[in-house]
Amino acid sequence: MEQDIAGKKIFLLYPHSVIQEEMLDILIMAGFESYVVLDRKRALKLLKKFPGSIMFINIDENLSEKEWEEYVRGIQEDPALKDSRLGILSYNTDQRLMQKFLIDMAVPCGYIQLKLGVKESTRIMLSALEANEARGRRKCIRAFCDQDALATVNFKDSHGSFIDGKILDISAVGIAAKFKGFEDIPPNSVVKEVQLKLHGSLVLSNMVFMGRRQDKVVLLLFDPKMDQSKKAAVHRFIKYTIQQYMDTLKV
């Protein structure tokens, strides 16, 4: 039930640079919780820790065709990984290779030919993820950054004084934060020129005060009209934050 709400984790094993730089951003912005994995043994541990996950494997790197075939079959035949779903990424357009993975091995998430270009490859991957209900019922990814000292927020209150805060979590919709001296204002009030510091990025936006959580935590929503470059900066920070979490997770 929890996975139905939060969606499935999506792992990209040994992705090409174009996927890390372009496709991953699109997946994150579309609400798919996606991670890069650069160790095939760790990938197996992650699949066991997160049952029902999806993994796209770049078969152009690290192993031979036969070795990748054995790796995929090993996942398919492992009872502990029976709920995992696999897809293939490759620049190789060999029909024999495609048939092996799609027909003979019945890889459920497809064989994505990267030679088609980033736009078309991304469209195909998004379709595969939609078909596998990977997003879940949650519309956007929430990144927890309460331990990140470089995720902060501030704005000027009605008296012109700066109010500083620490961002606890962030999504494409808004943030939860703790502030020093946040004044009482009615819900749905607009807080003007809120400045978010997200590591090296600065995002300035009007935000809407939605209320408090557990009395001390302030909930602020982004202005829906915030420009695309600022939205992209927020998504890049979300991508960085969740990747850091996955990279340091003990499995």
C-alpha positions in Angstrom: 0.0 0.0 0.0 2.8 2.4 0.9 4.5 1.7 -2.5 1.2 2.4 -4.3 1.2 5.9 -2.8 4.9 6.7 -3.1 5.6 4.9 -6.3 8.5 2.6 -7.3 12.1 3.4 -7.1 13.8 3.5 -10.5 17.5 2.6 -10.8 19.6 3.3 -13.8 22.6 1.0 -13.8 25.7 2.4 -15.5 23.7 5.0 -17.5 25.4 6.8 -20.4 26.3 10.4 -19.7 23.4 11.7 -21.8 21.0 9.9 -19.5 22.6 11.3 -16.4 22.7 14.8 -17.8 19.3 15.1 -19.6 17.0 12.1 -19.3 17.3 11.9 -15.5 16.3 15.5 -15.1 13.1 14.8 -17.1 12.3 11.7 -15.1 12.6 13.6 -11.8 10.5 16.5 -13.1 7.9 14.1 -14.2 7.7 12.7 -10.7 9.6 9.5 -11.1 12.0 8.7 -8.2 15.1 7.9 -10.2 18.7 7.1 -9.1 22.0 6.4 -10.8 23.8 3.2 -9.7 27.4 2.6 -10.7 28.0 -0.8 -9.0 26.1 -3.9 -10.3 26.6 -5.7 -7.0 25.2 -2.8 -5.0 22.3 -2.7 -7.5 21.3 -6.2 -6.5 21.3 -5.2 -2.8 19.2 -2.1 -3.6 16.6 -4.2 -5.4 16.4 -6.5 -2.4 16.0 -3.6 0.0 13.3 -2.0 -2.2 11.0 -4.8 -3.5 9.1 -3.9 -6.7 11.7 -1.5 -8.0 12.4 -1.0 -11.6 16.0 -1.1 -13.0 17.2 -0.1 -16.5 20.5 -1.6 -17.3 23.0 -0.1 -19.8 24.4 -3.2 -21.4 26.9 -1.3 -23.4 29.2 -0.9 -20.4 31.4 -3.1 -18.2 30.3 -6.6 -19.1 30.1 -8.7 -22.2 26.8 -9.7 -23.8 26.9 -13.1 -22.3 27.8 -11.7 -18.8 24.8 -9.3 -19.0 22.6 -12.1 -20.0 23.7 -14.1 -17.0 23.2 -11.0 -14.7 19.7 -10.4 -16.0 18.8 -14.1 -15.6 20.2 -14.1 -12.1 17.8 -11.4 -11.1 14.8 -13.1 -12.8 15.5 -16.4 -11.1 16.3 -15.0 -7.6 13.2 -15.5 -5.4 14.3 -12.4 -3.3 14.1 -10.3 -6.5 10.9 -11.7 -8.0 9.1 -8.4 -7.8 11.8 -6.4 -9.6 11.2 -5.3 -13.1 14.0 -4.8 -15.6 14.5 -2.7 -18.8 17.5 -2.5 -21.2 19.3 0.6 -22.4 21.7 0.4 -25.4 22.9 2.1 -28.5 23.1 -1.3 -30.1 20.4 -1.8 -32.8 21.1 -5.5 -33.4 17.7 -7.2 -33.8 19.1 -10.5 -32.5 20.1 -8.8 -29.3 16.8 -7.0 -28.9 14.9 -10.3 -29.4 17.0 -12.0 -26.8 16.1 -9.6 -24.1 12.5 -8.7 -25.2 11.3 -12.1 -26.4 13.6 -14.9 -25.0 14.1 -13.3 -21.6 10.8 -11.3 -21.5 12.3 -8.2 -19.9 9.1 -6.3 -19.0 10.2 -2.7 -19.3 11.5 -2.8 -22.8 14.7 -2.4 -24.8 15.3 1.3 -25.3 17.4 2.2 -28.3 19.3 5.3 -27.3 20.4 5.8 -30.9 16.9 7.2 -31.5 17.9 10.3 -29.6 17.3 11.7 -26.2 13.8 13.0 -26.9 12.5 9.7 -28.4 14.3 7.5 -25.9 12.9 9.6 -23.0 9.4 9.3 -24.4 9.7 5.5 -24.6 11.1 5.3 -21.1 8.3 7.5 -19.7 5.7 5.3 -21.4 7.3 2.2 -19.9 7.3 3.7 -16.5 3.6 4.8 -16.8 2.7 1.3 -17.9 4.3 0.0 -14.8 2.6 2.6 -12.6 6.0 3.7 -11.3 4.9 7.1 -10.2 2.3 5.8 -7.7 -0.4 8.2 -6.5 2.1 10.8 -5.3 2.4 13.5 -7.9 5.9 14.8 -7.1 9.1 13.7 -5.3 9.8 15.0 -1.8 13.5 15.3 -0.8 14.4 15.4 2.8 17.3 17.8 3.6 17.0 18.5 7.3 20.7 17.4 7.7 21.9 19.5 4.9 23.4 22.7 6.2 23.4 24.3 2.7 19.6 24.1 2.3 18.3 27.3 3.8 15.6 29.9 3.3 15.0 33.6 4.3 12.7 36.5 3.7 11.8 39.9 5.1 8.9 40.1 7.5 6.3 42.9 7.6 8.7 44.9 9.7 11.5 44.6 7.2 13.6 42.2 9.3 15.2 39.1 7.8 13.7 35.9 9.0 16.1 32.9 8.6 15.0 29.3 8.3 16.2 25.8 7.7 14.6 23.7 4.9 13.5 20.3 6.2 12.0 18.9 3.0 11.3 20.2 -0.5 9.3 19.1 -3.5 8.3 20.8 -6.8 5.2 22.1 -4.9 6.9 23.7 -1.9 8.9 23.3 1.3 8.6 22.6 4.9 10.9 24.6 7.1 11.7 25.8 10.6 12.1 29.5 11.1 13.4 31.7 13.8 10.6 34.1 14.6 8.0 33.4 11.9 5.2 35.8 12.6 1.6 34.7 12.8 -0.2 35.3 9.5 -3.4 33.8 8.1 -3.2 30.7 5.9 -3.0 31.5 2.1 -1.1 34.7 2.8 1.6 35.5 0.2 5.1 35.7 1.5 7.0 37.9 -1.0 10.5 37.4 -2.3 11.4 34.2 -0.4 15.0 33.3 -1.1 16.0 29.6 -1.1 19.7 28.7 -1.0 20.1 25.2 -2.4 23.8 24.6 -2.4 25.1 26.7 -5.2 21.7 27.8 -6.5 19.6 30.7 -5.4 15.9 30.6 -6.0 13.8 33.8 -5.4 10.1 33.4 -5.4 6.9 34.5 -3.9 5.4 31.7 -1.8 2.1 31.0 -0.1 1.8 30.2 3.6 -0.3 27.1 4.0 -0.1 26.6 7.8 2.0 24.8 10.3 2.8 21.1 10.9 3.3 20.1 14.5 3.2 23.8 15.4 6.8 24.5 14.7 7.2 23.5 11.0 6.0 26.1 8.4 4.6 24.9 5.1 5.1 27.2 2.1 4.0 26.6 -1.5 5.8 27.9 -4.6 4.1 30.5 -6.8 2.6 28.4 -9.6 3.8 31.1 -12.0 7.5 30.6 -10.9 9.6 30.7 -14.1 11.0 27.5 -15.6 14.6 28.2 -14.7 13.8 28.4 -11.0 11.7 25.2 -11.2 14.7 23.5 -12.9 17.0 24.6 -10.1 14.6 23.1 -7.5 14.4 19.8 -9.4 18.2 19.7 -9.7 18.5 20.1 -6.0 15.9 17.3 -5.4 17.8 15.0 -7.8 21.1 15.8 -6.0 19.6 15.3 -2.5 17.8 11.9 -3.2 20.9 10.6 -5.0 23.1 11.5 -2.0 20.7 9.6 0.2 20.8 6.5 -2.0 24.6 6.7 -2.4 25.2 6.7 1.4 22.4 4.2 2.3 23.8 1.1 4.0 22.5 -2.1 2.2 
